[in-house]
Every structure is written in structure tokens, then in C-alpha cells.
């Protein structure tokens, strides 16, 4: 795969999951940079910080967990709505969750900022499918 996106932001409080997903993304060679946020608040802060280094043509892919401390995935999406007009780059958000609750999936799919609901773990084939199909 060629470098499709500028940055991938993993928003998840689980260290092992982040390690695994960083490896999958790194091996796929789809981006220049992978950033990690441990909760939704940190995720929003990292997106805002990216304004200093990214241009309007750049794409940031966010893989968002739902269940996290401080600010969960739903709170992240609400805050993203408040901040999105301030971001000068393009953002594509995927909810990446282990929740099998059909309500979580339906709620995520109804959110206009969520491109797709994906079950953990992220694999090279699911990554390729999300970004190239």
C-alpha cells in the first residue's frame, strides 16, 4: 500500500490494543505518522494540535474506541462536532470497538461523522478494506 493518509490517530485506553494496531498500521505503510490518545479528551487535543503541522489536503484517520475513561467515544464525537470547523485537514473516523451491543453499532452508524463501525482487532485485511473500498 502507498501512503494514503498523513496521520492515523488511535483513540483507545488499552495499551496492548494500541500496540497491536500500531504494528498493523505500520506494516501496511498507509501513513507517515501514528499517534495514540488514551481517551477522547486527549484525542480531541491531538486533533487540534495537528492543525499546526497539516494542510487542507491532508487526511487524518481516527480509530475510536467507545469505552474509555475521562471522555468516552461518544463524548469524543460530540466534542469533534464542536471542533470540526476549526480543523483545516480532512478527517475520517472509524469506531473500532469490541462492543457487540447492537445499540452501540446502530448509534455509531447513525452518527454523521462516523464512516464505519469496525470490530476489534484491526487487521491488515480490514484496514485495506476500510481505506481502499
Residue frames relative to the residue before (quaternion, step in Angstrom):
aa qw qx qy qz dx dy dz
X 1.0000 0.0000 0.0000 0.0000 0.00 0.00 0.00
X 0.3661 -0.7005 0.5596 0.2491 3.56 -1.10 0.63
X 0.6504 -0.5033 0.3840 0.4197 3.56 -1.29 0.24
X 0.1592 -0.8366 0.5233 0.0311 3.51 -0.20 1.35
X 0.7954 0.1611 -0.0538 0.5818 3.56 1.03 -0.84
X 0.5596 -0.6050 0.4472 0.3478 3.55 -1.20 0.46
X 0.8169 -0.0032 0.0828 0.5708 3.55 0.79 -1.09
X 0.1645 -0.7169 0.6636 0.1368 3.53 -1.25 0.62
X 0.1405 -0.7743 0.6143 0.0575 3.54 -0.94 0.97
X 0.1671 -0.7645 0.6185 0.0710 3.55 -0.70 1.16
X 0.0621 -0.7861 0.6148 0.0121 3.58 -0.66 1.10
X 0.3641 0.7007 -0.5068 0.3458 3.54 -0.05 1.36
X 0.3846 -0.7515 0.4930 0.2105 3.59 -0.95 0.85
X 0.6133 0.5613 -0.3520 0.4300 3.62 1.24 -0.09
X 0.4167 -0.7489 0.4667 0.2183 3.58 -0.50 1.24
X 0.6706 0.4992 -0.3096 0.4531 3.59 0.89 -0.88
X 0.6339 0.5192 -0.3232 0.4734 3.58 0.99 -0.80
X 0.6574 0.5032 -0.3109 0.4669 3.58 0.92 -0.87
X 0.6301 0.5298 -0.3326 0.4600 3.59 0.99 -0.81
X 0.6670 0.5025 -0.2920 0.4662 3.58 0.88 -0.97
X 0.6997 0.4711 -0.2769 0.4602 3.57 0.83 -0.97
X 0.6018 0.5412 -0.3576 0.4659 3.60 1.08 -0.63
X 0.6521 0.5137 -0.3128 0.4614 3.59 0.98 -0.82
X 0.6471 0.5163 -0.3170 0.4628 3.58 0.93 -0.90
X 0.6810 0.4849 -0.2811 0.4712 3.58 0.90 -0.95
X 0.6474 0.5254 -0.3147 0.4537 3.57 0.94 -0.87
X 0.6753 0.4922 -0.2921 0.4651 3.59 0.91 -0.91
X 0.6573 0.5175 -0.3066 0.4540 3.59 1.10 -0.68
X 0.2326 -0.8173 0.4946 0.1826 3.59 1.26 -0.39
X 0.3259 0.7747 -0.4797 0.2519 3.57 0.91 0.93
X 0.8074 0.1886 -0.0849 0.5526 3.58 1.18 -0.36
X 0.5531 -0.6104 0.4660 0.3231 3.52 -1.35 0.27
X 0.8207 0.1145 0.0151 0.5595 3.57 1.07 -0.73
X 0.1121 -0.7574 0.6392 0.0721 3.57 -1.06 0.82
X 0.0859 -0.7846 0.6138 0.0195 3.55 -0.79 1.06
X 0.2132 -0.7728 0.5888 0.1031 3.55 -1.19 0.64
X 0.0605 -0.7559 0.6514 0.0264 3.54 -1.07 0.87
X 0.4083 -0.7579 0.4683 0.1991 3.57 -0.89 0.96
X 0.7843 0.0648 -0.0589 0.6141 3.59 1.29 -0.13
X 0.7155 -0.4772 0.3031 0.4104 3.55 -1.26 0.26
X 0.6288 0.5350 -0.3443 0.4471 3.60 1.00 -0.75
X 0.6520 0.4951 -0.3011 0.4890 3.56 0.96 -0.90
X 0.6248 0.5525 -0.3288 0.4430 3.58 1.05 -0.76
X 0.6561 0.4912 -0.3062 0.4843 3.58 0.93 -0.88
X 0.6447 0.5243 -0.3221 0.4536 3.59 0.95 -0.87
X 0.6625 0.4976 -0.3096 0.4665 3.59 0.96 -0.80
X 0.6177 0.5296 -0.3493 0.4646 3.60 1.02 -0.70
X 0.6634 0.4975 -0.3051 0.4683 3.58 0.90 -0.93
X 0.6351 0.5333 -0.3245 0.4550 3.61 1.01 -0.78
X 0.6201 0.5684 -0.3410 0.4197 3.58 1.07 -0.70
X 0.4994 0.6533 -0.4225 0.3811 3.60 1.21 -0.33
X 0.6462 0.5454 -0.3129 0.4326 3.59 1.11 -0.66
X 0.8042 0.3125 -0.1428 0.4849 3.58 1.07 -0.60
X 0.7130 0.4381 -0.2610 0.4813 3.61 1.21 -0.20
X 0.3647 -0.7214 0.5529 0.2023 3.53 -1.25 0.52
X 0.7091 -0.4839 0.3100 0.4086 3.58 -1.27 0.28
X 0.6628 0.5020 -0.3140 0.4583 3.61 1.10 -0.53
X 0.5646 0.6307 -0.3752 0.3778 3.60 1.22 -0.36
X 0.2355 -0.7577 0.5962 0.1225 3.54 -1.21 0.66
X 0.1230 -0.7536 0.6432 0.0563 3.54 -1.01 0.94
X 0.1728 -0.7616 0.6179 0.0915 3.57 -0.83 1.02
X 0.1491 -0.7801 0.6054 0.0520 3.55 -0.88 1.04
X 0.1218 -0.7352 0.6626 0.0743 3.54 -0.97 0.97
X 0.0921 -0.8550 0.5081 -0.0470 3.54 -0.33 1.35
X 0.2851 -0.7197 0.6124 0.1602 3.54 -0.84 1.07
X 0.4438 -0.7036 0.4854 0.2691 3.59 -1.15 0.47
X 0.7830 0.3276 -0.1558 0.5053 3.57 0.87 -0.98
X 0.2587 0.7426 -0.5648 0.2503 3.55 -0.25 1.36
X 0.5328 -0.6079 0.4691 0.3556 3.57 -1.23 0.39
X 0.7724 0.3706 -0.2941 0.4237 3.55 -1.43 0.14
X 0.7486 -0.2042 0.1623 0.6095 3.62 0.53 -1.15
X 0.2883 -0.7862 0.5233 0.1580 3.58 -0.50 1.19
X 0.7514 -0.4016 0.2757 0.4451 3.57 -1.30 -0.01
X 0.6372 0.5193 -0.3320 0.4626 3.58 1.02 -0.74
X 0.6458 0.5061 -0.3099 0.4804 3.57 1.02 -0.79
X 0.6008 0.5526 -0.3472 0.4618 3.57 1.08 -0.75
X 0.6788 0.4980 -0.2961 0.4511 3.59 0.85 -0.97
X 0.6385 0.5126 -0.3250 0.4733 3.59 1.04 -0.74
X 0.6820 0.4693 -0.2817 0.4851 3.59 0.92 -0.88
X 0.5874 0.5631 -0.3603 0.4561 3.58 1.10 -0.66
X 0.6282 0.5378 -0.3343 0.4521 3.57 0.97 -0.85
X 0.6736 0.4928 -0.2887 0.4691 3.59 1.03 -0.78
X 0.7571 0.4082 -0.1931 0.4722 3.59 1.10 -0.73
X 0.5023 0.7244 -0.4053 0.2422 3.60 1.14 -0.59
X 0.6601 0.5160 -0.3208 0.4416 3.59 0.98 -0.72
X 0.6364 0.5196 -0.3221 0.4703 3.59 1.23 -0.36
X 0.6127 0.5517 -0.3491 0.4454 3.59 1.24 -0.37
X 0.2911 -0.7988 0.5045 0.1507 3.58 -0.73 1.04
X 0.6569 0.4627 -0.3081 0.5094 3.61 1.27 0.02
X 0.5513 -0.5934 0.4710 0.3495 3.56 -1.32 0.20
X 0.1389 -0.7934 0.5906 0.0492 3.55 -1.02 0.82
X 0.0679 -0.7573 0.6486 0.0355 3.54 -1.07 0.83
X 0.1266 -0.8245 0.5512 0.0194 3.58 -0.54 1.21
X 0.0714 -0.7541 0.6525 0.0209 3.52 -0.98 1.02
X 0.3113 -0.6916 0.6109 0.2271 3.57 -0.92 0.87
X 0.0607 -0.7861 0.6147 -0.0236 3.55 -0.72 1.15
X 0.1711 0.8307 -0.4923 0.1958 3.53 -0.03 1.31
X 0.4034 -0.6758 0.5539 0.2716 3.51 -1.30 0.37
X 0.4532 0.6953 -0.4453 0.3359 3.58 1.29 -0.03
X 0.1828 -0.7747 0.5974 0.0978 3.54 -0.90 0.97
X 0.3797 0.7219 -0.4797 0.3234 3.55 1.31 0.25
X 0.4125 -0.7347 0.4760 0.2519 3.62 -0.56 1.11
X 0.5871 0.5736 -0.3703 0.4349 3.61 1.16 -0.51
X 0.6269 0.5268 -0.3332 0.4673 3.60 1.03 -0.77
X 0.6670 0.4993 -0.3014 0.4637 3.55 0.89 -0.94
X 0.6695 0.4973 -0.3031 0.4612 3.60 0.86 -0.93
X 0.6549 0.5134 -0.3096 0.4601 3.58 0.93 -0.89
X 0.6557 0.5015 -0.3100 0.4717 3.59 0.97 -0.84
X 0.6895 0.4872 -0.2848 0.4540 3.58 0.88 -0.90
X 0.6387 0.5118 -0.3199 0.4772 3.59 1.20 -0.47
X 0.5914 0.5794 -0.3696 0.4219 3.59 1.19 -0.44
X 0.4441 -0.7424 0.4398 0.2414 3.58 -0.64 1.11
X 0.6655 0.4992 -0.3138 0.4576 3.61 1.19 -0.28
X 0.6265 0.5324 -0.3301 0.4638 3.57 1.27 -0.25
X 0.3532 -0.7483 0.5285 0.1896 3.56 -0.69 1.14
X 0.7885 -0.1585 0.1456 0.5762 3.58 0.98 -0.84
X 0.3666 -0.6738 0.5943 0.2414 3.54 -1.30 0.49
X 0.0378 -0.8083 0.5864 -0.0370 3.58 -0.73 1.10
X 0.3743 -0.7173 0.5413 0.2288 3.55 -1.02 0.81
X 0.4715 -0.6430 0.5266 0.2946 3.55 -1.12 0.77
X 0.6205 -0.1846 -0.7571 -0.0871 1.50 -2.20 1.16
X 0.5527 -0.5608 0.4946 0.3679 3.52 -1.31 0.35
X 0.0961 -0.7897 0.6048 0.0371 3.57 -0.89 0.94
X 0.6512 -0.5017 0.3599 0.4414 3.60 -1.17 0.24
X 0.6685 0.4871 -0.3265 0.4575 3.60 0.94 -0.72
X 0.6567 0.4797 -0.3312 0.4785 3.63 0.97 -0.71
X 0.6127 0.5433 -0.3420 0.4610 3.59 1.07 -0.69
X 0.6619 0.4995 -0.2958 0.4743 3.56 0.91 -0.93
X 0.6481 0.5242 -0.3083 0.4584 3.58 0.96 -0.88
X 0.6750 0.5062 -0.2958 0.4479 3.60 0.92 -0.90
X 0.7843 0.3822 -0.1804 0.4542 3.55 0.84 -0.96
X 0.7795 0.3471 -0.1745 0.4914 3.59 1.14 -0.51
X 0.7031 0.4218 -0.2801 0.4993 3.61 1.23 -0.03
